[in-house]
Amino acid sequence: MIQDTFIPFGFQYYRSPTPFRDQWENDLRNIAEEGFNCVKYWVQWRSSVPGEGIYQFDDIQELMNIAHRNGLKVILNVIFDVAPAWFFRQYPDSKMITADGSVVEPRAINCRQIGGAPGPCYHHDIAVREKGKFLVEAVKAFKDHPALWVWDLWNEPELTTSIKRKLSFDNQVCYCENSMLAFQEWIKNKYGTLKAFNKAWQRTYGSWEEVEAPRGQGVFNDLVDWRLFMSDTLTEELQRRVDIVKSLDQLHPVMVHTVPAPIFNMITAGSDDFKLAEPCDLMGNSLGSSAWSADLLISAAKGKPIINSEIHALPGNTAMKPSKPDLREMKRHILIPLARGITGYLFWQYRPEILGQEAPAWGSVYLDGSPTPWYKDMAELNHLVQDNKKELLMAKRRSDGIAILFSPQNQIANFAAHDHLDTYNNSVQGVHKLLHELNYKVEFLHEMDISEESLAQYRCLWMPYPLYLNQSMCDTLRQWVNQGGILISECSFGALQGENGCHSYTVPGYGYDKVFGVRETWIHSVENLDHSYHQVAFESSTAIPLRNIMESGQGAEQLAGARTAHGSYYISDVELESHVKVLAEYSESGLPALTTATYGSGHAVYIGTLLAASYWQDSHPGTLQLVRDLLQGELNLLPQVNVSGGVRADLSQWEEEEGAGGLLFIHNGGERATTATIMLPATYTSAEPWFEDGSATLRKDSQRMDVTCLDTHIESGDVQVFRLS
């Protein structure tokens, strides 16, 4: 089904009503003549269904024909969050309702200029039916068109299309009668009996009809269930769309493209990349140019092909103009995700927007359609990608066996506790940043995928601020550690119990005081309440100084302050069992801050503060050294590709009958040019640069004959690529 020899490279082109019809022929011909091979069109419910039972696709049909004449493949992005005006007039009860009782009225917004956003409630039966009828007619109209490549069935799934995206309890949807009935049914299916449900929520409901959705801060399990329900609602909506397309079109693949946390979250957006990936043939992402979002999407896709669906190289609006990107910036947009195995690139967009508040930004060409310098850079990068297509589609990166736990339930509980998501998001992103800068291949493991089989793929699992856990997950993790796994946890492990929403009497919870050999006797927050009516959000950025007492290894001599690291938010007082080894202390008190203990054949590491969140905030070099000493010195977890010189290097390798080879991507994200050495776990004899200003020398490692050292000089902000053989 999937055309695995095709690497799409092109542009989002049409979002009705722009660009206007008189520009289509010249624009699409110019795109093809410059060597690009793919465009994306929006097929919008409001513009294509002007009246009930009336379906008009004349604009899309003409655009499809022009694309085919010019040899361009097309992604059809079907847009449902712009409901027709007639629909709302006929079904006013379909509008979403927020937690504070506000009705979300249909409107035009900067990215839905034709109006009708955010569309109807997802639990309105007639809305579900009408959206399905629209999709059926769209598929019938274009499933046999030779230009069609893929159906993109959701543009950035979220609940309110940015209208109520701001993180707050009041902005949550939907509290209409239809959603309440659906939520009660979801609860019934999850818990089975009212007795089990009341035990989990600590309530005394007499019937399912009495179940209320939470409307503010207070209790944990009701908010966790409520937001998981709305997340499942999005996933089920996507599954309906997939089922419709596949019932009519068995030839073309289906996809969705998402926006990862922290921009989209489980509270107001409701999207879970991992769940949304399951029914699709391939995945896309609107922010894949960053290492964080690329790594997260790759983990969510679980081996499915991925494209960067919207490269935001020229963001701006009528007030805030876009800056002119240079070649190095363009290289980062393409080569950072390409280094990870993302093979597909569409810039948002071809022409600058001219309608609404997004004008006059986002253009790959000038307003009059003439080429820009960055358009030429895009074309050059496309030629390089297409010239190396065979190897790019063959090459794979080896795993380093380290995963970060991705926990939507923990994210929701963090919001319930803190009234923001900084603790969770900063912790998860901070772990990614630490591992990325130490040159590990960073992978994420979703909490729903925790199993004996999935854990067997990894040597180490890092759990960022695991406040909210459950017995089943902890039992599985305990067995994995006992059999040789390495578990790293920050403070408050399982302090909140998923089974009953209560705080654990002992922390770490679920008996993990015996796994870590650590018991928290008190936990200090950097900020404290002076009285119970002092309602402030805990937004501490105060650094908690730590002292690294491990023997430092590689890289320590280059780091100023390498013996000092930083924590944040919390300081845990702990009691230790006799076999526990202390690796770092709080500088002010000398008490243990980082410990390790053996458990069965494995190891359990406890960090008594939010170490990763601190690193996300301040990038303190001593924190990086502390984690290097922990992973590489204490735990012997070495990355497949080692680097010196402050760069990031990613190696993708392939083998075929003609021989083996690799592609090496080197990114200098620092502020200065640097000379770097990359230690490669294979024998290579040549390194051919992709770019004229790239150069490298190869030599044997003096200690290991199976390692090849590549020395190169790389400018600040640049990415260089070498073909190895």
N, C-alpha and C positions, 0 to 999 in steps of 0.2 A: 504493500500500500504506500509506504513512505518512499519518496524518491531519494534514496540514500547516496546518489551521486550528484545531488544538486545542493549548492550552497547559495541561498538567496542573499542578494546584496542590492539594496535599493532604498525606496522611500515610501513612507505614508504619502499618498497623493490626494485622495478625494474625500472630503467630509462635507457633504451637501450643506450649503450651496456653492462652496468654493473648492478649488479654482473654477472659474466660469468656463462655459462650454467652448468659447472661442480660443481658449488656451490649450485645450486637451491635446489636439493633434501635434502641435509643435513640441509641447513639453514631453510627451511620451516618446516621440521620435528622438528628441535630444537625449533623454535618459538612456535609451537603447544604444544610440550611436556612441555614447561615452563609455559603454561597456557594462552598464548595470543590467541586472536581469530580473528584477522583481519590483512590483508596486503593490500597495495596499489600498483598497477602497472600503469606505464605510457604507453598509446597507442599513439605513436607519428606519425604525418602525414608523416614526412620525412622517418622514418625507416619502416613504414608499406606500403608506396606507392612508391616503387623504380622507377616506370615508369608510364606513363599516362595509367589509366585503369587497373593497376596491383596492387592487394591488397594482402598483405602477413601478416598473423597474427600467424605464426607458433610458434614464441617465446611466445606470450601471451597465446596461446592455451595450450602449454605445462605447463606453469606456473599456469594456471587456474586448470588444471588437478591435479597437485601436491598439490595445495591448497585444493582442494576438498578431496583428499585422506587423508589429515591431518586435516580435519574439520575446515579449515580456510575460513572465508568470505572475499570477495575481493571488493575493491573499484577500478573501472577502471577510471583512470584520462585521459581523451582524450585531447591530446596536439596539438594545431593547429598553434602555433607560431614558428614552425620549418618546413617551407615550403620546399618541395623537390627541389633539384638542377635543375631538368628538368623543373619545373614550372617557375622558374625565368629566365631560358634560353629562354623559349618559350614566356613568358610574362614579359619582362623587364619593361614595363610601370606600373607594379603592385607595384613597390617599393615606400615606403613612402618618402615624401619630407618635410623637416623641414622649419621653418619660414625664416631662412637665406638662403634657396635654396639648402641646402645639401641633397643629396640622401642617404637614409639609406640603405646601401648595406647589403645583407645577410651575416651572420657571425656565427662562433662558439663563445659562451661566456661561462663563468664558470659554468652556470647552464643549458646550452643548448649545450653540448659538440659535438653533431652530426652536428651542423651547421644549417643554414636556419633561424636563428633569425634575426629580430623579426617577420618574416612572412610578407605577403603582406598587402597593404592598405585595410582597412575594406570596402571601397566603390568601390573596383574593382569587377565588376560583375562576371567575370570568376573565380576569387579567391573565391568568395562566393559560386559559384556553385561547385568548386572542393572540398572545405572544406565540403560542404554538402554531396557530394558523398562518401568521406572518412568516415564520421560519419555514414551514412547509412550502409555501408559495415561492420563497426565495430559493430554496434548494431545487425545486422543480424547474425554476427559471434558468439556473446556471450550472446544474450538476453535470451537464454534458458539454459545457463550453470548453474548448481546447485550451483556453488561457488559464483556467482555474487550477490553482495548486493546492490550497488548503482552506478550510473553514475555520476562522478564528471566532469562537462563539461567545467570547466575553472580553471586552476591553476593560482591563483593570477591575476585577470584581470587588465591589464594596456595596454597602447597604444603601447609601444615599448619594452616590456619585459626587462626593466632596461637599455636599451642601451641609451636612451635619458631621463633618469629619473631625472637628475640633474635639479633643479628648475631654469628655465630661460625662457625668451621670445623666444630666438632662438631655444630652444629644443622642441617647440610645433610642433605637427603634426596633420593633414597632409594637405599640401598645393598643392597636385596634382590636376589635372583638374577634376578628378572624385569626389574628396572631395569638391571642390569648387561648382560643380553643385549640390551636395547633400546638402551643406550648404545653398545655395540659395533657394532650395526647402523647407528646414526646416524653414528658415526665413519666407518664403511665408505662410507656414502652421501656423506658430505662430501668425503672425500679420494680415493676411488676405488681407490687402490693402497696397499698396506702401505708401500711405499718412500716415497711422498709423505707419508704419515702420520708415519712415523718421522722424516723430515726436519723436519716441523713441530714435533714434540714432542721432538726430539733423543733418541730412544729406539732400542732394538734389538729390538723385538718380532718374534717369528717367525711369529705368526698373530694374527688378529683376536681370537681367544678369550683371548689373553694380556693384552689391553688392560685397564688398571686405572684406576679412577676416583680422582682425587686426594682426600686426606684431611687436608690441612693446608697450611701456608704453605711455599712453596719455589720452584715453577716457575710461569710465567705461562700458557702456552698450554693446559696441561691443565685449569687451573681455568676459563679462558675457555670452552673447549669444553664442559666439564662443566655449567656453569651455563647456557650457551646451549641445551644439550640439554634441561635441565629446563624452561627457558622455552618452548622449542618444544613440550614435552610439554603444558604448560598450553594453549597455543594450539591444538594438535591436539585436545585434550579439548573445548574450546569449539566447534571446527569440527564435531566429531561431534554435539554437541547441536544446533547450528544445522541440520545436515543432517537430523536426525530431525524437528525441528519443521517445516521447510519441505517435507518429504516428505508431511506430513499436513495442514498448514495454510498455504495460500498467501495468506491474507487478512491475518493479523496480523503486524506486524513483530517482529523479535527484537533483543535488546540484551544488554549486559553492563554492570555498573557497577563501577568500579575504585577503588583507592586509590593515588595517585601517590607516587613517591619524594618525600622520603626515608623515609616510613613503611614502604612496601613497596619492596623492593630486589631486585636480581637474584641475591643470594646465598641468602637463606633464603625469600624470597617467590616469586621467579621470574617475576613478572608484568611484562609489557612492554605498556603501554597502546597503543602504536602497532600492534603485531601483533594484540592482542586486538580492536582496532576493525575490522580488515579484514573479517571475515565478518558483521558486524552491520549492521543497518539504522539503528540509532541507538545513542548511547553515554550512559553515566551515570557519576557520580562521587560518592563519599561526602564529599569535602572541597572541593567546588566553590565554597564561600563565600570562599576565599582567591584572590587574584589569581594567585598562582603555580600552584595546581592547576587553576584555570579555564583559564589560558592554555595549560598543558601539554595538558589534555584537548582543547581546541579544535584544537590542532595535530595531535594524534593522530587525531581524528575526521575530519580532512580534508574538512570541509564537511557531514558527516552531522549530523542534529539531535542535540542534547544536552539531557539533563535532569540537574538536581542531585538525585540519587536519595536521598540521606540527608543532610539538613541537621542538623548536630549542634549545635543551639542550647541544649540542656539536658543536657550531659554530666555524668556523675557515677556514684556507686555508693553502697553502704550506708555506707561510711566517709566518702567525699568527696561532699558534697551539691552539687547544681548551684546556681549563682547565678541570681538573677532577671534575665532580659534585659529591657532597655528598648527603646523604639521605635527608637532609633538603631542598636542592635545588630541588631535584626530587619531594618532597612533594609540594613545591610551584608550580611547573609546572602542577601538577594534581589538587591539592586541591583548589587553588585560583579560577580557572574556575569552578570546581565542586561545590564550595560553592555558585556559582551563577546560577547553573542549567545546565551547559554544560556537556553533558553525552556522551563523545566519545573522544578517545585520540590516535593519531598516532604520533610517534616520527619520525623526519627526522634525520637519517634513520637507518636501521638495521646494515648494514656493513659500515665501513668508506669508503668514496669516494676514488677511486684510479685513476680516469681519470680527468685530467685538474687541474685547480687552486684550486678547493675545496678540493683536496687531501692533506693530509690524515685525514681530519676532519669529523665530523658529525656521528661518529660511536657509536652505542649502544653496539657493541661487539668490540673486538680487530681486527686488520687487518687480522689475521689468522682465524677469526671466533669464537675464544674462548670467554667465557663470561667475562664481566667486572664486578667490584663491582656495578656499577650503573645499569647494566642490571639486576642484582639480586634485586636492589631496585625497578626498574620498575615492576618486577614480583610481588614483595610484594604488591605494591600499586594496581596492577591489581587485585590480589586476594581479597584485601579489598573492592575494588569497586564492583567486581562481587558478593561478599558475601552479600553486602548491596544493590544489584541492585533493588529489589522491592521497597524499601523505597526511593531510589534516584530518581526513575522514578515517584513516587507518590508525593514527597515533593515539596512544593512551598514556595517562599518567598513573604511576604506581601510587597506591595508598600508603600513607605513613602509619596507619593503624590507630589514629587518634580521632575521636569524635566529640562534638559538643552536644549536650542534650538540648533539644528544642522543645519547649513545653508550653503550649497554649494555656493549659490550666494554670500553670505557675504564673504566666503573664497576667491572667485575669485576677488571680488572688493577689498579686502585687498591686494591681490597681485598686482592688477592694481595701487593701491595707494602707496604701500610700496616697491615694487620690491622684496618682500619676504613674507613668511607666518607666521613669528614669532608672530606678533600681534594677528592674529586669532588663530593659533594653541596653543600658550601659554595661551591665554585667555580661550579657551574651555577646555584644559587639566588642567588649574589651577582651574577652577570651579569644575571639576571632583575631583581633588585632595582634595580640601577643603571639599566637601561633603563626599567623601570617608573617610577622616580622622575624620570626625564628625560622622561616622557610619550610614549614610543614605544609603538606597538602591538607587543607582544612575541610572537614566533613561535619555534617550535622545529622543527628539521629533523633527523629521525632518520638515523643513519648508513646504514641500509639504503636510504634514499631519496636519497642523494647521487648525482646524475646531472647531465648537461648540461642536461636539461630542468628539473629541480627548481631548480637553482642560477640558472637564467635569471630566476626570479621575484624574486631578491633582489639588492640592491646590496652587502650586507655580510653576512659570516658570522663570528660570534665563536666560537672554539673554547676552552672552558674546560679548562685543564690537560690538553692532549691527549697524555698519556703514551704511549698504546698506539694505533698506527695501522697501516695497511697500504698497499701500493704502489698498488693500484687506486684507492682513495679519493684518495690524494695526487696521482696522475696527473690525475684528474678536476678536483680543486681547482686544480692548477697551470694547467690550460688555462683555467679560469674566471677566475682572477686575471689571466692574460695577456690575456684579452679584456676586462678592465675591472672585474672584481670586487675587492672590498675584503676582505681576510682579516685578522682579528685573532686572535692566538694568545698564550696564556700560555706559560711556560717549558716545557722538556722536550718540545717538539713531536716526536712520533715517536721518542722515545728508546728505546722498546720496539717491536720489529718483529713484527707479527702473523704474518709468513710463517714465522719460525723461533723466535720467543720470545726472541731474543737482543737485547742492548743494541746500539744503533747506534754505530759508530765515530765518527760525526760527528753532532752535535746542533746545530740541527734536523736530523732525519733525512730520508731519501728525497730528498736533494739540495735541501732547502729552505733550506740555508744560502745558496744563490744566490738564492732567492726573497725571503727576508727581508734578505739582505745582512748576516747576523749568524751568527757561529759561537760556540757556548758552549765556552769553554776550561776552565771549572770551574764546578761548581754547589755552593754552600754551603747546608747545611741549618742551620736555627736551632738545632737540637739535634743532638748527635753521640754516637755510641757511644764509651765509654771502653775497652771490650774486647768481644770477639765473643760473650761469654756474657751480656751485659747486654741481656736481651730486654725492651724496652719499646716500647709503641706511640708513634709520632710524633704527638703531639697538641698541637703548638705553637699558642699563641694570642699569641705575641710579635709586636708590630707592627714592621714594617721601615719606617723613615721614608724617604719619597721627596720630591724637590723638583721641582715642576712648573715647567718653564722655557718653556712655551708662553705666548703672549699670550692672557690670559683674556678671554673675551667675556661674553655675557649671564649675569647672576646672580653674577658674581664679587664684586661689591661688597657683597653681602649675606652672604657666607660668611666667618666667622672662620677663620683658618688656611688660606685657599684655596690658598696656594702649597705647602702640605705635603699629601702623600697617604701612604697606608699599603699596603705589601705584606705577605705572610705566607709562612711555611714556608721559602722558598728565595730565595737571591740568586745570580743568574747573572753570572759574569764572561764578557764577550763581546769578540770581535774584530769590528770593523765594516769593511765595504767603504766606499770613499770617498764613494759617493753617498748613504749612509744619513744620515738626519736624526735627531738625538737630541731627544726631547720631554720626558723626565724623567730625573733622576739619583737615585742612592742618596745620601741626605743625608750619610752618614758618610764615604763614599769619593769622591763626585763622579763615579763611574763610570756608564755608561749603564744606565738601567732600563727605558726605553720608547723605542722607535725606530720609524721608518716609512721605507719605501723604495718606489720605483716598481719594478714588474715588468711589462714589456710595457705594456699600457694600464691596468693596475690598480695597487693598492697593497697592501703587506704590512706589518702592524704587529706588532711583537714586544714582549711584556711579560716581563721577566726574573724575575718573581716571581708569586705567586698573589695578584694584585690583587683579584679579585672575591671570593675566599674571605675576605680581610681585611675587605672592605666588608660581607659578610654578618655578620661577627662584631662589628664596631664602628661601622658607619655613619658613618665619619669624613667630615665635609663636604668636606674637601679632596680626597678620593678621588672623590667625586661631581663636583666641579668639574674634576678632571683628565680624567675621562671625557667631560664636557660639552665641554671644550676640544678633546679629541681628535676626537670625533664631529662636532661642529657647527662648530668653528673650523678644524681641520686637514683634515678629510675632507669637510666640507660635507654631512653627513647630518642633515637637519633633520626633526623630526617633523611630521606633517600638522597637528596641533593643538599650539600652543605655550601654555604657561601661565606665570604668575608668581604668587607668593603661597604656594608650597609645597603645592599641591593636585594631585590626579590628575584629569584630564578625559578622557572618552571620548565621541566623536561617532559616532553611527550615522545614516546618511543614506538617504533613499529618493527615488525619482522615480516619478510616475504621471501620467496624463493631467490630473488636477486640479491638479497642481503638485508641487513638490519640498518636502522638509522634513527635519527631523532631530530626534533625541533626544540631548540632552547630559546626561551623568552626571558629577557633580562630587563627589569624595570628599576630605574633609579628614582625612587620617590622622594629623595632628599633634596635639600636646597643647594647643594654643591655638586660639581662633577666629582667622580670618584674612579679609582682603579680597583677593580674587583677580581677576586678569584672564585671560580665556581668549581666545586669538586663533584664530578659526575660518576655515577656508579656503573660505568661501562668503559670499554676501550674504544676510543674514537681517534681517527687519524686526520680528519679534516673538519673545518668549521667554516662554511660558506655564508657570508652575511646576506641578509635580505636587502639591506640598505647600503648605499654607497659610502656613508660615513661610519659604517660599522666595521670593526676589525678585532681580531682575537688571535691569540697564540695558544697552542695545545702543548702540554707536557705531561709526562708520567709523574704520578705522585711518588715522592721518595720513600714513603712508608708502605703504600699498598699498590701493587702492580695492576690490580683490577679497577683502579680509579684513575680517571683522566682529569687533569686540572686545566681549566680554560681561564686565561687571563685576558681582561678587556678593560678599556677605558670608556666610561659612559657619562654623558652630560646629565645635568640636573633635569629631572622630569621626563627624560627620554626612555623609550623602550627600543631595544635592539633584538633582532631575531637571527639565529644562526641555524643553518641546516647542517646536522652532524652526520658523518658517515665513517 
